[in-house]
Amino acid sequence: NMRKESFVNGEYYHIYNRGTDKRTIFPDNFSFIRFLKSMDEFNSIEPIGSIYENKFRKDQLGNLVSKPKLVNFICFCLNPNHFHFLLEQVADRGIEKFMHRIGLGYTKYFNQKFERSGALFQGTFKAKPVTSNEYLLHLSAYINLNDRVHRLGNLVSKSSWDDYMGVTNLEVISCKKDIILDQFKKIKEYNEFAQEALNIIRNRKDMEDLLLE
């Protein structure tokens, strides 16, 4: 696993973690939505106020100001007991700061709501640098379609797949998709690529191990 200080601005990383003892970290739809909101709110260079304060920051002309980010989300998925992010770091120590905030913030919320204490996630998050374009593309398919990788069926999960397919979903944060989609003529082509990549990943267990090592 990587040491934190080796994250480089402008580089891409596969970030993932699971609940401690493989426990469920998103037991209901509200938990998913709370975590998605945190993904947006904690992604800010300036220290965060309340989760709602940042929404209303305006410039002198009264326009809503977009806040400078720590990371860009390329794609993500949240499953009942684990999550995957494909991130680009855009500020110094951005990944480290963002993951620290979201880990603490969500654990505090979860422990209060479900009257428990202690760690929620299994140690520090895992991180793997994206070292080639081929890996970037396959990883995007793996993450966007992760519920199908795990054959979750009716179990709820949230991912950026709809965003990639051009479906607007207000619950889910939008991703910086250009790095992936600009490599395909049409969304349909990416869809076909991703489905094919999914079949390869499902049929070759070692392929998934490669993505997660």
C-alpha positions as CSV (number, residue, x, y, z in Angstrom):
1,N,0.0,0.0,0.0
2,M,1.2,3.5,-0.8
3,R,2.5,6.0,1.7
4,K,0.3,9.0,1.8
5,E,2.8,11.6,0.9
6,S,3.4,10.0,-2.5
7,F,0.1,11.3,-3.9
8,V,0.9,13.6,-6.8
9,N,-1.3,16.4,-8.2
10,G,-2.7,15.6,-11.6
11,E,-2.3,11.9,-11.2
12,Y,-5.1,9.3,-10.9
13,Y,-5.6,6.9,-8.0
14,H,-7.9,4.0,-7.2
15,I,-9.0,4.5,-3.6
16,Y,-11.1,1.9,-1.7
17,N,-12.0,0.7,1.7
18,R,-14.5,-1.5,3.4
19,G,-16.3,-1.7,6.7
20,T,-14.4,-3.2,9.6
21,D,-15.0,-7.0,9.8
22,K,-16.7,-6.6,6.4
23,R,-19.6,-5.0,8.3
24,T,-22.3,-3.0,6.4
25,I,-21.5,0.7,6.3
26,F,-24.6,1.7,4.2
27,P,-27.5,0.0,5.9
28,D,-30.2,2.1,4.3
29,N,-30.8,4.6,1.5
30,F,-30.4,7.6,3.8
31,S,-26.9,6.4,4.7
32,F,-25.9,6.3,1.0
33,I,-27.3,9.8,0.5
34,R,-25.5,11.1,3.6
35,F,-22.2,9.7,2.3
36,L,-22.8,11.1,-1.2
37,K,-23.5,14.5,0.3
38,S,-20.2,14.2,2.3
39,M,-18.3,13.4,-0.9
40,D,-19.4,16.8,-2.2
41,E,-19.2,18.9,0.9
42,F,-15.8,17.6,2.2
43,N,-14.2,18.1,-1.2
44,S,-13.1,21.7,-0.5
45,I,-9.7,23.2,0.1
46,E,-11.1,25.6,2.8
47,P,-12.0,24.1,6.1
48,I,-15.6,23.1,6.1
49,G,-18.2,24.8,8.3
50,S,-21.5,23.0,8.7
51,I,-22.5,20.7,5.9
52,Y,-25.0,23.3,4.6
53,E,-22.9,26.5,5.0
54,N,-20.8,25.9,1.9
55,K,-23.8,25.6,-0.3
56,F,-24.6,29.3,0.0
57,R,-21.2,31.0,-0.4
58,K,-21.7,33.9,-2.9
59,D,-19.5,36.4,-4.6
60,Q,-20.1,40.2,-4.5
61,L,-22.5,40.0,-7.4
62,G,-24.5,37.4,-5.5
63,N,-23.5,34.4,-7.7
64,L,-23.0,31.1,-6.0
65,V,-19.3,30.4,-5.9
66,S,-17.9,27.0,-6.6
67,K,-15.3,26.0,-4.1
68,P,-11.7,25.0,-5.0
69,K,-11.6,21.2,-4.7
70,L,-9.1,18.7,-3.2
71,V,-9.9,16.0,-5.7
72,N,-11.8,15.4,-8.9
73,F,-14.1,12.3,-8.9
74,I,-13.7,10.4,-12.2
75,C,-16.0,7.7,-11.1
76,F,-17.2,5.9,-7.9
77,C,-19.4,3.2,-6.4
78,L,-20.8,2.7,-3.0
79,N,-21.8,-0.9,-2.1
80,P,-23.4,-2.0,1.2
81,N,-20.1,-2.9,2.8
82,H,-17.4,-1.1,0.7
83,F,-16.7,1.7,-1.7
84,H,-14.4,2.5,-4.6
85,F,-13.3,5.9,-5.9
86,L,-11.3,6.8,-9.0
87,L,-9.8,10.2,-8.1
88,E,-7.5,12.8,-9.6
89,Q,-5.7,14.8,-6.9
90,V,-5.9,18.5,-7.7
91,A,-4.6,20.1,-4.5
92,D,-1.5,19.3,-2.3
93,R,-2.3,16.4,0.0
94,G,-5.8,16.5,-1.4
95,I,-6.6,12.8,-1.3
96,E,-5.2,12.5,2.2
97,K,-7.2,15.5,3.5
98,F,-10.4,14.4,1.7
99,M,-10.3,10.8,2.9
100,H,-9.5,11.9,6.4
101,R,-12.5,14.2,6.5
102,I,-15.0,11.8,5.0
103,G,-13.8,8.9,7.2
104,L,-14.1,10.9,10.4
105,G,-17.3,12.7,9.4
106,Y,-19.2,9.7,8.2
107,T,-18.0,7.5,11.1
108,K,-19.3,10.1,13.6
109,Y,-22.7,10.3,11.8
110,F,-23.0,6.5,11.6
111,N,-22.0,5.9,15.3
112,Q,-24.4,8.5,16.6
113,K,-27.3,7.2,14.4
114,F,-26.7,3.5,15.2
115,E,-25.6,4.0,18.8
116,R,-22.2,2.3,18.4
117,S,-18.6,3.4,19.0
118,G,-15.1,2.8,17.5
119,A,-13.8,2.4,14.0
120,L,-16.2,1.9,11.1
121,F,-13.7,1.4,8.3
122,Q,-11.1,-1.3,8.1
123,G,-7.9,0.7,8.8
124,T,-6.6,3.4,6.5
125,F,-8.0,3.5,3.0
126,K,-6.2,1.5,0.3
127,A,-4.7,3.4,-2.7
128,K,-3.3,2.3,-6.0
129,P,-1.8,4.6,-8.6
130,V,-3.2,4.4,-12.1
131,T,-0.2,3.7,-14.2
132,S,-1.6,3.4,-17.7
133,N,-4.5,4.5,-19.9
134,E,-5.6,0.9,-20.3
135,Y,-5.8,0.5,-16.5
136,L,-7.7,3.8,-16.2
137,L,-10.3,2.6,-18.7
138,H,-10.7,-0.9,-17.2
139,L,-10.8,0.5,-13.7
140,S,-13.6,3.0,-14.7
141,A,-15.7,0.0,-16.0
142,Y,-14.9,-2.0,-12.8
143,I,-16.0,0.8,-10.6
144,N,-19.0,2.1,-12.6
145,L,-20.4,-1.5,-12.9
146,N,-19.2,-2.7,-9.5
147,D,-22.6,-3.8,-8.3
148,R,-22.6,-6.3,-11.2
149,V,-19.1,-7.4,-10.5
150,H,-20.3,-8.5,-7.1
151,R,-23.7,-9.7,-8.4
152,L,-25.5,-7.6,-5.8
153,G,-28.8,-8.0,-7.6
154,N,-31.5,-6.2,-5.6
155,L,-29.1,-5.0,-2.9
156,V,-28.9,-1.2,-3.2
157,S,-25.7,0.4,-4.4
158,K,-24.9,3.8,-5.9
159,S,-22.5,4.5,-8.7
160,S,-21.5,7.0,-11.4
161,W,-22.8,4.7,-14.1
162,D,-26.0,6.7,-14.8
163,D,-23.9,9.9,-14.9
164,Y,-21.7,8.2,-17.6
165,M,-24.8,7.1,-19.5
166,G,-26.2,10.7,-19.6
167,V,-28.9,10.0,-17.0
168,T,-29.4,12.9,-14.6
169,N,-29.7,11.8,-11.0
170,L,-29.8,14.6,-8.5
171,E,-28.9,12.3,-5.6
172,V,-25.5,11.5,-7.1
173,I,-22.6,13.9,-7.5
174,S,-21.4,14.5,-11.1
175,C,-18.0,13.2,-12.1
176,K,-15.2,14.6,-14.4
177,K,-16.0,12.1,-17.2
178,D,-14.1,13.6,-20.1
179,I,-10.8,11.7,-19.4
180,I,-12.8,8.5,-20.1
181,L,-15.6,9.4,-22.5
182,D,-13.4,11.6,-24.8
183,Q,-11.7,8.3,-25.8
184,F,-15.0,7.0,-27.3
185,K,-17.0,8.4,-30.2
186,K,-20.4,7.9,-28.4
187,I,-21.6,7.0,-25.0
188,K,-22.9,3.8,-26.6
189,E,-19.3,2.8,-27.4
190,Y,-18.2,3.3,-23.8
191,N,-21.2,1.3,-22.7
192,E,-20.2,-1.6,-24.9
193,F,-16.5,-1.4,-23.8
194,A,-17.6,-1.4,-20.1
195,Q,-19.9,-4.4,-20.5
196,E,-17.1,-6.3,-22.2
197,A,-14.6,-5.3,-19.6
198,L,-17.1,-6.5,-16.9
199,N,-17.4,-9.9,-18.6
200,I,-13.6,-10.3,-18.6
201,I,-13.3,-9.2,-14.9
202,R,-16.1,-11.6,-13.9
203,N,-14.6,-14.6,-15.8
204,R,-11.1,-14.0,-14.6
205,K,-10.9,-13.8,-10.8
206,D,-7.2,-12.9,-11.1
207,M,-8.2,-9.8,-13.1
208,E,-10.1,-8.5,-10.1
209,D,-7.1,-9.3,-7.9
210,L,-4.9,-7.3,-10.3
211,L,-7.3,-4.3,-9.9
212,L,-7.3,-4.6,-6.1
213,E,-3.7,-5.7,-5.3
